[in-house]
Amino acid sequence: MIFLIRKWLPNFIKIPLWGDRVRWGLSVIPDDTCWKKWQKIYTRFYKENQRGKLGQWVNDAGYKVMNNVDLTGKKILEIGPGDLTHF
C-alpha cells in the first residue's frame, strides 16, 4: 500500500516539494514556454547540480551518516518529490 503523504501535508510544505498542482494541474502543457525552457536545460541542470558538485557532496554525506545508523526493525518515512536514484 502506498500512502501519499502529499495529500495530507499543508500547502507551505507540499507546494515546494511537488508544485502547485491545484493551480497548474497534473499534466504537462506541451506548448507552455516555461516547460519548453525546462526541457532544454533539465538534463544539464541535474548533471551539474545533482551528479556533481554540491548535490553529490550532500548525497555522499547523507549516505555516510546513514551507513552508521542501525535500522533493523524500523520503519522509514522518506518525504521527497519522486524517485531519484543516485549512484
Phi, psi and omega in degrees: 000132178258125176260114181273095184297335182299337178291337188253346182284150175290155185303326183293342173261317186296314186297314178297330181279316187239001182087167181273085185290333177292316182287315189256351179085185183254354183244147176289139173259103188304330182272357181296130184295324177296320179294317179299318179296315180299320179300326182285334188245347191296323180295314178297316179302313180298311182298319183287327187254334184254318183273352180210172176060228188297314181302316180292320179300315180296314180298314181298319178297317178297319179295322178297316179297311184293334177296339181261007181254126178276113182256012181303124178075008182259155172256141185245135173247119177247127178250119181197170184281349181171197182261109175239111179273123179251124182268000000 
